[in-house]
Amino acid sequence: MDDTIIIKKDAVKLVRKRLKELLKPLGFQPHPKERNRLMRVREELIDEVSLRTDGTHLTPCFHIYYRKAPFTSLYVDLVNNSLWRVMKAQEQIETHLWWNVEIPMEGPYYYKLEHFEAVWKDVVLALERYILPYMDAMSVEKLLDFMVNPQRRPDGEKEIFRVSQIVVFCDIYFACMDQAAVYGVGMWLAGEYAKGLPYIIFAMNKYREHMRPHMQEMEQFNEGRVLGVLDAMMAVYETRPEQLKEKVVQLTDKISENWADYMM
């Protein structure tokens, strides 16, 4: 066996093992259904460190979810994102924070051992100095604001974490329905019913359109489960508004308890 390379399947196992050892003392535990995802479930937020391992990929991924409405997340895009630029300038890192696979003419994909260890060193640095402190500093208010407003740091750079799409009511597809649902639910939990209502309605309409071919098996899909929650909230809003606060808390407490069933 060539001790200067590491086969991809072995690399995946090793990175997974190292991440577990690094993050377990900080409260991260394996996702109940997916072994490549480590979760830290807090009172209001859920932090995630995971691995993308399909095809030629071996890429760490970082997310923050709102536990009361974990329908979408803030995420770090490692492809040409602000985290890499910041670390390149401040830490003078040599890698791109993911592993570049070598594809031989014959045999399995592999990584050069020197490259593998260099990336691991930079990933640990990213976690310890940037990702974990950012997760620790995140608040529900800031997370919800990400869903509806473009995020920039004082220096003009984009935030390290972002959403895939802020809510745009003129969107004709489904790009921002999850963000609208998270923001609307968050506003209703805060008692801002008028502010959250258009987002709830927008999300409901998008989910219903998206789920139309699958309405009979709606509960089998995350989108269907989310739509069920929004429908229940809206029914109370329209018929028993005096019970709305109690119902919203009741429904989101249930989501918070069973958060893995709603995560996208």
ZIBEL-V206033 format. One record per run of one state. SS is the DSSP state (H for helix, E for strand, L for the rest). FROM is the first residue (numbers start at 0). TO is the last residue. If there is no record, write none. Layout:
# ZIBEL-V206033
ss = (SS,SS)
from = (FROM,FROM)
to = (TO,TO)
This chain:
# ZIBEL-V206033
ss = (L,E,H,L,E,L,E,L,E,L,E,H,L,E,L,H,L,E,L,E,L,E,H,L,H,L,E,L,E,L,E,L,H,L,H,L,H,L,H,L,H,L)
from = (0,4,7,24,28,30,36,41,44,52,58,66,69,72,75,81,90,97,98,101,102,109,112,137,139,146,151,152,157,158,161,162,176,189,192,220,221,239,240,257,258,261)
to = (3,6,23,27,29,35,40,43,51,57,65,68,71,74,80,89,96,97,100,101,108,111,136,138,145,150,151,156,157,160,161,175,188,191,219,220,238,239,256,257,260,263)
